[in-house]
Amino acid sequence: MSIQIKKQPKENSQSLTRRFSRRIQQSGILRRAKKIKFRTRPKSKQLRKRAALRKEELKKEYEELRKLGKVK
């Protein structure tokens, strides 16, 4: 999909740039490009399991410190 913007008579460069950027945003090209660029790979089952165990461990540790009055 290509977008063509031609300069209209008596149109300055700022309004041309503004019109172009508005057309790009409306077309969704920028959104698709960012989605591709910042794509994250799904985590493996083992990695998710390890993260969940670590989270539980930290939660227990935090609760112990809270009970001792070292953390508010």
Residue, then its C-alpha position, 0 to 999 in steps of 0.5 A: m500500500s503506497i500513499q501519494i501526496k502531491k503539493q497543492p498550489k499555494e501550499n507551504s511545506q509545513s501544511l504538506t508535512r502535516r497532511f502527509s503525517r495525518r494520512i500515514q496515521q489514518s492508513g495504519i502503516l505506522r502502527r503495523a511497522k511498530k508492531i513488527k519492529f517491537r515484536t516480542r517472542p512468546k516465553s517458553k513453558q519452562l521460563r513461565k514456570r520459573a518466573a511464577l515460582r520466583k514471583e511466589e518466592l518474592k511474595k513470601e519474602y515480602e510478607e515475612l518482612r512486613k510481619l517483622g515491621k521492616v517494610k510498610 
